[in-house]
Amino acid sequence: MIASTDSAKGLLDALKELTSSFQERESELDVLNSFPFQNVEELKKIHYTQQTLPQKYGGGGVSLSQFLSFQEQIAKGCGSTALSIGWHMGTILEFAEHRHWNKEVVAILIPDIQKGALINTASSERNAGSPLRGAKPVTTAVLSEDGQSYIITGEKTFTSASPVLDYFFVTATREDGTVAIFLVPRETKGVSIRETWDSVALRGTASHDLILDHVEIPAQYVVEEVTAESKRRRKGWLLHIPACYLGIASAARDYAVKFAAGYIPTSLGKPIGTLPNIQQQIGEMEMLLLSSRHFLYGVAKKYEQHPDIDVQTEMAAAKSFVTNQAMKIVDLAMRIVGARSLSAKNPLHRYYQHVRAGLHNPPMDDIAFTSLAEKALKEIE
């Protein structure tokens, strides 16, 4: 067992020690309804899941930049593990920054999170549109006649890490038309998971459907009201999305460079890494990685250092840029390795599938481009 540490460097070193075992197990996640249970348990053993909790609550109190570096390292070992645990970690980091949960929810959740409990927000609904584009939840929350509880009914999609979540943050519409987020413990009667996730990319996130069949929860389990102000709240933690795909691309880069340095065709008599065209492709990968890291962590630092500045447009741009560069990096890695990169035993074909999933994580490219265009036009008015 790796000992836990308060040091960010020590924690990063601990994650690096887990990377190779994560990589070895990643192929197991090609099976339907699979999930990296062992990876999550190993992260819990080093107390990773509490690191974004404020120190006041017994957590690590890590910064946004530190969080992103941790997530990138985990993704280098297993993208599904990184993206899954990233939602939990980010949700807590948002609380650490804004303290927006109702005090009753804080009293319930924090002690369990300190013990390793996992949470994620369930907001997406099939055929209802994206919450980021203003879709209102079809899921309903009806107050009981005595006012002591809410009855929640509905179905949620894309519930990442569903096999191991202890709590769900569920968005639902009340009878008066207002929307709120409700705390739903996994063991509550009427809560179930429908195993629908059959994506060929990041299958291990087990992003199945959450079914809420007349789930009754105490009335004080309202996490927060969903308002125009809450929607505008800074959410720097969402940069864990591009950090994940950057980590996957970095793993592809490492594989290709190692291959180029060691593969010696009989006809050549020396490693293919000595060839100018291969060196050019490696150099291009390096440039794409450097530019992506500078962009991602530059935006993160700006977010940290200027809490009063709106960096939402730059965050959207960073997500779009890094995700698209990650796809180029994996493509170059596959070109270097050649046809064997398509072998079922070769990790590159999985990396290729995984990074493309980033196109469908929020915010989408069109939102990023529109935001940038609107900002540019506004600046010259």
C-alpha positions as CSV (number, residue, x, y, z in Angstrom):
1,M,0.0,0.0,0.0
2,I,1.3,3.5,-0.9
3,A,1.2,5.8,2.1
4,S,-0.9,8.9,1.9
5,T,0.8,12.3,2.0
6,D,-0.1,15.9,2.3
7,S,2.5,16.9,-0.2
8,A,1.3,17.5,-3.8
9,K,4.5,16.2,-5.1
10,G,4.3,13.1,-2.9
11,L,0.7,12.5,-4.1
12,L,1.8,12.9,-7.8
13,D,4.6,10.4,-7.2
14,A,2.1,8.0,-5.6
15,L,-0.1,8.3,-8.7
16,K,2.8,7.7,-11.0
17,E,3.5,4.4,-9.1
18,L,-0.1,3.4,-10.0
19,T,0.1,4.3,-13.7
20,S,1.7,1.1,-15.0
21,S,-0.8,-1.2,-13.2
22,F,-3.7,1.0,-14.4
23,Q,-2.3,0.6,-18.0
24,E,-2.1,-3.1,-17.6
25,R,-5.7,-3.4,-16.5
26,E,-7.2,-1.0,-19.0
27,S,-7.8,-3.6,-21.7
28,E,-10.2,-5.4,-19.2
29,L,-12.5,-2.4,-19.7
30,D,-13.4,-3.3,-23.2
31,V,-16.0,-5.7,-21.8
32,L,-19.6,-4.4,-21.6
33,N,-20.6,-3.2,-18.1
34,S,-17.0,-3.2,-16.9
35,F,-15.6,-0.7,-14.4
36,P,-12.1,-0.1,-12.9
37,F,-13.1,-1.1,-9.4
38,Q,-9.5,-2.0,-8.4
39,N,-8.2,1.3,-9.7
40,V,-10.7,3.3,-7.6
41,E,-9.9,1.2,-4.5
42,E,-6.2,2.0,-5.0
43,L,-7.0,5.7,-5.3
44,K,-9.0,5.5,-2.1
45,K,-6.0,3.8,-0.3
46,I,-3.8,6.8,-1.0
47,H,-6.7,9.1,0.1
48,Y,-7.0,10.6,-3.3
49,T,-10.7,11.0,-3.3
50,Q,-10.5,13.5,-0.3
51,Q,-7.8,15.7,-1.8
52,T,-10.1,18.4,-3.1
53,L,-11.9,18.8,0.2
54,P,-10.8,21.9,2.1
55,Q,-8.3,21.3,4.8
56,K,-10.9,22.6,7.3
57,Y,-12.9,19.5,6.5
58,G,-10.0,17.1,6.7
59,G,-9.1,17.1,3.0
60,G,-6.0,17.9,1.1
61,G,-7.1,21.4,0.0
62,V,-5.3,21.0,-3.3
63,S,-5.4,23.8,-5.9
64,L,-7.0,23.6,-9.3
65,S,-3.7,23.3,-11.1
66,Q,-2.6,20.5,-8.8
67,F,-5.9,18.7,-9.3
68,L,-5.5,18.9,-13.1
69,S,-1.9,17.5,-12.9
70,F,-3.2,14.6,-10.8
71,Q,-6.0,13.9,-13.3
72,E,-3.7,14.0,-16.2
73,Q,-1.4,11.5,-14.5
74,I,-4.3,9.1,-13.8
75,A,-5.5,9.4,-17.4
76,K,-2.1,8.4,-18.5
77,G,-2.8,5.1,-16.8
78,C,-6.5,4.8,-17.5
79,G,-8.8,7.4,-19.1
80,S,-12.0,5.8,-17.8
81,T,-10.6,5.9,-14.2
82,A,-9.6,9.6,-14.6
83,L,-12.8,10.8,-16.1
84,S,-14.9,8.9,-13.6
85,I,-13.1,10.1,-10.5
86,G,-12.7,13.5,-12.0
87,W,-16.5,14.2,-11.7
88,H,-16.4,13.4,-8.0
89,M,-13.2,15.4,-7.3
90,G,-14.4,18.4,-9.3
91,T,-17.8,18.5,-7.6
92,I,-16.0,18.7,-4.3
93,L,-13.6,21.3,-5.6
94,E,-16.5,23.5,-6.6
95,F,-17.8,23.3,-3.1
96,A,-14.4,24.1,-1.7
97,E,-14.4,27.3,-3.8
98,H,-18.0,28.5,-3.3
99,R,-19.4,26.7,-0.2
100,H,-22.7,26.6,-2.0
101,W,-24.2,23.4,-0.5
102,N,-26.9,23.8,2.1
103,K,-25.6,23.3,5.6
104,E,-27.8,20.2,6.1
105,V,-26.2,18.6,3.1
106,V,-22.7,19.5,4.3
107,A,-23.4,17.9,7.6
108,I,-24.5,14.7,5.9
109,L,-21.9,14.5,3.1
110,I,-18.6,15.7,4.5
111,P,-18.2,12.9,7.1
112,D,-18.8,10.3,4.5
113,I,-16.5,11.9,1.9
114,Q,-13.8,11.9,4.6
115,K,-14.3,8.1,4.7
116,G,-14.1,7.7,0.9
117,A,-17.7,8.1,-0.2
118,L,-18.1,9.1,-3.9
119,I,-20.6,11.5,-5.5
120,N,-21.5,12.7,-9.0
121,T,-24.1,14.9,-10.5
122,A,-26.9,13.3,-12.6
123,S,-28.4,16.0,-14.8
124,S,-28.5,14.8,-18.4
125,E,-31.7,13.2,-19.7
126,R,-32.4,11.2,-22.8
127,N,-34.0,13.3,-25.6
128,A,-34.3,16.3,-23.3
129,G,-31.3,18.3,-24.6
130,S,-28.2,19.5,-22.9
131,P,-28.5,21.2,-19.5
132,L,-25.7,23.5,-20.7
133,R,-27.9,24.7,-23.5
134,G,-30.8,25.5,-21.2
135,A,-32.7,22.2,-21.1
136,K,-35.0,21.9,-18.1
137,P,-35.2,18.6,-16.2
138,V,-38.1,16.3,-17.0
139,T,-37.3,14.6,-13.7
140,T,-39.8,15.8,-11.1
141,A,-39.6,16.5,-7.4
142,V,-42.9,16.6,-5.6
143,L,-43.2,17.9,-2.1
144,S,-45.2,15.5,0.2
145,E,-48.4,16.7,1.8
146,D,-46.8,17.1,5.2
147,G,-43.9,19.0,3.6
148,Q,-41.4,16.6,5.2
149,S,-40.1,15.0,2.0
150,Y,-39.7,15.1,-1.7
151,I,-40.7,12.4,-4.1
152,I,-38.4,12.3,-7.1
153,T,-39.2,10.5,-10.3
154,G,-37.3,10.4,-13.5
155,E,-34.4,8.9,-15.5
156,K,-30.9,10.3,-15.9
157,T,-28.3,9.4,-18.5
158,F,-24.4,9.6,-18.6
159,T,-24.1,8.8,-14.8
160,S,-20.4,8.2,-14.8
161,A,-18.9,5.9,-12.2
162,S,-22.4,4.6,-11.4
163,P,-21.3,1.2,-10.0
164,V,-19.4,2.9,-7.1
165,L,-21.3,6.1,-6.4
166,D,-22.6,6.5,-2.8
167,Y,-24.6,9.7,-3.5
168,F,-26.2,11.3,-6.5
169,F,-26.8,15.1,-7.0
170,V,-30.0,14.9,-9.0
171,T,-31.5,17.9,-10.9
172,A,-35.3,18.0,-10.9
173,T,-38.1,20.3,-11.5
174,R,-40.6,21.1,-8.7
175,E,-44.3,21.7,-9.1
176,D,-43.9,25.4,-9.1
177,G,-41.5,25.2,-12.1
178,T,-38.3,25.9,-10.2
179,V,-35.3,23.7,-10.5
180,A,-33.1,22.4,-7.7
181,I,-30.4,19.9,-7.1
182,F,-31.3,17.1,-4.6
183,L,-29.1,14.8,-2.6
184,V,-30.1,11.1,-3.3
185,P,-28.3,8.4,-1.3
186,R,-27.7,5.3,-3.4
187,E,-29.4,3.0,-0.9
188,T,-32.7,4.9,-1.0
189,K,-35.6,2.8,-2.1
190,G,-36.5,3.3,-5.7
191,V,-32.9,4.0,-6.9
192,S,-31.5,1.7,-9.4
193,I,-29.0,1.6,-12.3
194,R,-29.9,0.5,-15.8
195,E,-26.8,-0.8,-17.6
196,T,-27.2,1.0,-20.9
197,W,-23.6,2.3,-21.5
198,D,-22.2,0.5,-24.6
199,S,-19.9,3.2,-25.9
200,V,-16.7,1.9,-27.6
201,A,-14.9,4.9,-26.1
202,L,-14.2,5.1,-22.3
203,R,-16.5,2.1,-21.8
204,G,-15.0,1.8,-18.3
205,T,-16.7,4.9,-17.0
206,A,-19.9,2.8,-16.8
207,S,-22.0,5.9,-17.5
208,H,-25.3,4.1,-17.2
209,D,-28.8,5.4,-16.7
210,L,-29.9,6.3,-13.2
211,I,-33.5,5.3,-12.5
212,L,-35.5,7.2,-9.9
213,D,-38.8,5.5,-9.2
214,H,-40.8,7.6,-6.7
215,V,-37.7,8.0,-4.6
216,E,-38.5,9.7,-1.2
217,I,-35.9,11.8,0.4
218,P,-36.1,14.3,3.4
219,A,-37.1,17.8,2.4
220,Q,-33.8,19.1,3.8
221,Y,-31.9,17.2,1.1
222,V,-31.9,20.1,-1.3
223,V,-28.3,20.8,-2.2
224,E,-29.0,24.1,-3.8
225,E,-31.5,26.0,-6.0
226,V,-30.7,26.2,-9.7
227,T,-30.8,29.9,-10.6
228,A,-29.3,32.2,-13.2
229,E,-26.6,33.1,-10.7
230,S,-25.7,29.5,-9.9
231,K,-25.4,28.7,-13.6
232,R,-22.9,31.6,-14.0
233,R,-20.8,30.4,-11.0
234,R,-17.2,29.8,-11.8
235,K,-16.5,26.1,-12.4
236,G,-12.7,25.8,-13.0
237,W,-12.8,22.2,-12.1
238,L,-14.4,21.4,-15.5
239,L,-10.9,21.7,-16.9
240,H,-10.5,18.1,-15.6
241,I,-12.1,17.1,-18.9
242,P,-9.3,18.3,-21.2
243,A,-6.7,17.2,-18.6
244,C,-8.1,13.7,-19.0
245,Y,-7.6,13.7,-22.8
246,L,-4.2,15.3,-22.5
247,G,-3.2,12.4,-20.2
248,I,-4.5,9.8,-22.7
249,A,-2.6,11.6,-25.5
250,S,0.6,11.6,-23.4
251,A,0.3,7.8,-22.9
252,A,0.1,7.4,-26.7
253,R,3.1,9.7,-27.2
254,D,5.1,7.6,-24.7
255,Y,4.2,4.4,-26.4
256,A,5.1,5.7,-29.9
257,V,8.5,7.2,-28.8
258,K,9.5,4.0,-27.0
259,F,8.5,2.0,-30.1
260,A,10.5,4.3,-32.4
261,A,13.6,4.1,-30.1
262,G,13.5,0.3,-29.9
263,Y,12.1,-1.0,-33.2
264,I,14.9,-2.0,-35.6
265,P,13.7,-3.3,-39.0
266,T,16.1,-5.8,-40.5
267,S,16.3,-3.8,-43.7
268,L,17.2,-0.6,-41.8
269,G,19.6,-2.0,-39.2
270,K,18.9,0.8,-36.7
271,P,15.9,2.2,-34.8
272,I,13.3,3.8,-36.9
273,G,13.6,6.8,-34.5
274,T,16.7,7.8,-36.4
275,L,14.7,8.4,-39.6
276,P,14.0,12.1,-40.4
277,N,10.3,11.5,-41.1
278,I,9.8,9.7,-37.8
279,Q,11.7,12.4,-35.9
280,Q,9.5,15.0,-37.6
281,Q,6.4,13.2,-36.4
282,I,7.8,12.8,-32.9
283,G,8.7,16.5,-32.9
284,E,5.2,17.4,-33.9
285,M,3.7,15.4,-31.1
286,E,6.0,17.2,-28.7
287,M,5.0,20.6,-29.9
288,L,1.3,19.7,-29.6
289,L,1.8,18.4,-26.1
290,L,3.7,21.5,-25.1
291,S,1.2,23.9,-26.5
292,S,-1.7,22.0,-25.0
293,R,-0.1,22.0,-21.5
294,H,0.8,25.7,-21.7
295,F,-2.8,26.5,-22.7
296,L,-4.5,24.3,-20.1
297,Y,-2.4,25.2,-17.1
298,G,-2.1,28.8,-18.2
299,V,-5.9,29.2,-18.1
300,A,-5.9,27.3,-14.7
301,K,-3.4,29.7,-13.2
302,K,-5.3,32.7,-14.5
303,Y,-8.4,31.2,-12.9
304,E,-6.6,30.8,-9.6
305,Q,-4.9,34.2,-9.5
306,H,-7.8,36.3,-10.7
307,P,-11.0,35.2,-8.9
308,D,-12.8,38.3,-10.1
309,I,-12.1,37.8,-13.8
310,D,-14.5,35.8,-16.0
311,V,-12.4,33.1,-17.8
312,Q,-15.3,31.0,-19.0
313,T,-14.5,31.7,-22.7
314,E,-10.8,30.8,-22.2
315,M,-11.9,27.6,-20.3
316,A,-14.1,26.6,-23.2
317,A,-11.3,27.4,-25.7
318,A,-8.8,25.3,-23.7
319,K,-11.1,22.4,-23.6
320,S,-11.7,22.5,-27.4
321,F,-8.1,23.1,-28.2
322,V,-6.6,20.5,-25.9
323,T,-9.1,17.8,-26.9
324,N,-8.6,18.4,-30.6
325,Q,-4.8,18.4,-30.2
326,A,-5.0,15.2,-28.2
327,M,-6.6,13.5,-31.3
328,K,-3.8,14.7,-33.5
329,I,-1.2,13.4,-31.1
330,V,-2.8,9.9,-31.0
331,D,-3.1,9.9,-34.8
332,L,0.6,10.8,-35.1
333,A,1.5,8.0,-32.6
334,M,-0.4,5.5,-34.7
335,R,1.3,6.6,-37.9
336,I,4.7,6.1,-36.2
337,V,3.8,2.6,-34.9
338,G,2.0,1.6,-38.1
339,A,-0.5,-1.1,-38.7
340,R,0.2,-2.9,-35.5
341,S,-1.4,0.1,-33.7
342,L,-4.7,-1.4,-34.8
343,S,-4.1,-4.7,-33.1
344,A,-6.5,-5.6,-30.3
345,K,-3.5,-6.1,-28.0
346,N,-2.1,-2.7,-28.8
347,P,-3.3,0.2,-26.5
348,L,-3.1,2.8,-29.3
349,H,-6.5,1.8,-30.9
350,R,-8.1,2.4,-27.5
351,Y,-6.4,5.7,-27.0
352,Y,-7.7,6.7,-30.4
353,Q,-11.3,5.9,-29.5
354,H,-11.0,7.5,-26.0
355,V,-9.7,10.9,-27.1
356,R,-12.5,11.2,-29.6
357,A,-15.0,11.0,-26.7
358,G,-13.8,14.4,-25.7
359,L,-15.6,16.0,-28.6
360,H,-18.9,15.1,-26.8
361,N,-18.0,16.3,-23.4
362,P,-19.1,19.8,-22.5
363,P,-18.5,22.4,-23.7
364,M,-18.8,21.5,-27.3
365,D,-16.6,23.0,-30.0
366,D,-19.3,25.2,-31.4
367,I,-19.9,26.8,-28.0
368,A,-16.2,27.6,-27.6
369,F,-16.0,29.1,-31.1
370,T,-19.2,31.2,-30.7
371,S,-18.0,32.5,-27.3
372,L,-14.6,33.5,-28.8
373,A,-16.3,35.1,-31.7
374,E,-18.7,37.1,-29.5
375,K,-15.9,38.2,-27.3
376,A,-13.8,39.4,-30.3
377,L,-16.7,41.3,-31.8
378,K,-17.5,42.9,-28.5
379,E,-13.9,44.1,-28.0
380,I,-13.9,46.1,-31.3
381,E,-17.3,47.8,-30.8
